[in-house]
């Protein structure tokens, strides 16, 4: 589904957190960063809208930018 060279790809797992102090994990996202194409892939799967909010989106974007991604792809 995603063509990436094994030597230039890095896998990540990011949490979506909620609650008053952010201690409750709502969902975990499997992610892949392809260093060659600078694309950051996020596997959403069958997530519901309650578990993916604006804060989750902004955290994913900030993390992707921090590691050098220029494109963010949701799958």
C-alpha positions as CSV (number, residue, x, y, z in Angstrom):
1,X,0.0,0.0,0.0
2,X,2.9,2.4,0.8
3,X,6.1,2.1,-1.1
4,X,9.0,3.0,1.1
5,X,12.6,1.9,1.2
6,X,13.3,-0.1,4.4
7,X,16.5,1.8,5.1
8,X,14.9,5.2,4.8
9,X,11.6,4.4,6.7
10,X,11.0,4.9,10.4
11,X,8.0,3.6,12.3
12,X,6.3,5.5,15.1
13,X,3.3,4.9,17.4
14,X,1.6,8.1,18.6
15,X,-1.2,8.3,21.3
16,X,-4.2,10.5,21.3
17,X,-4.8,11.6,24.9
18,X,-7.7,13.1,26.7
19,X,-9.0,13.9,30.1
20,X,-8.3,16.7,32.5
21,X,-4.5,16.1,32.6
22,X,-4.1,14.1,29.4
23,X,-3.5,10.9,31.2
24,X,-6.3,8.9,29.4
25,X,-5.2,7.3,26.1
26,X,-8.1,7.6,23.6
27,X,-6.4,5.9,20.6
28,X,-3.0,4.8,19.3
29,X,-1.9,5.7,15.7
30,X,0.6,3.7,13.8
31,X,2.8,6.0,11.7
32,X,5.5,5.7,9.1
33,X,8.0,8.4,8.0
34,X,9.6,7.9,4.6
35,X,12.8,10.0,4.7
36,X,13.3,9.8,0.9
37,X,10.0,11.4,0.0
38,X,9.5,13.3,3.3
39,X,6.0,11.9,3.7
40,X,4.5,11.0,7.0
41,X,1.8,8.3,6.9
42,X,-0.8,8.0,9.6
43,X,-3.0,4.9,9.8
44,X,-6.4,5.9,11.0
45,X,-8.2,2.6,10.5
46,X,-11.7,2.6,11.8
47,X,-11.4,5.5,14.3
48,X,-14.4,7.4,15.4
49,X,-14.6,11.2,15.4
50,X,-14.7,11.3,19.2
51,X,-11.1,9.9,19.3
52,X,-9.7,12.2,16.6
53,X,-10.1,15.8,17.4
54,X,-8.4,19.1,16.6
55,X,-5.8,18.6,19.3
56,X,-4.9,15.2,17.9
57,X,-4.6,16.6,14.4
58,X,-2.4,19.5,15.6
59,X,-0.1,17.1,17.6
60,X,0.3,14.8,14.6
61,X,1.2,17.8,12.3
62,X,3.6,19.2,14.9
63,X,5.4,15.8,15.3
64,X,5.6,15.3,11.5
65,X,7.1,18.7,11.0
66,X,9.6,18.2,13.8
67,X,11.0,15.1,12.2
68,X,11.3,16.7,8.8
69,X,8.1,15.7,6.9
70,X,6.7,17.9,4.1
71,X,3.5,15.9,3.5
72,X,1.1,14.2,5.8
73,X,-1.0,11.3,4.5
74,X,-3.9,9.8,6.4
75,X,-4.8,6.2,5.5
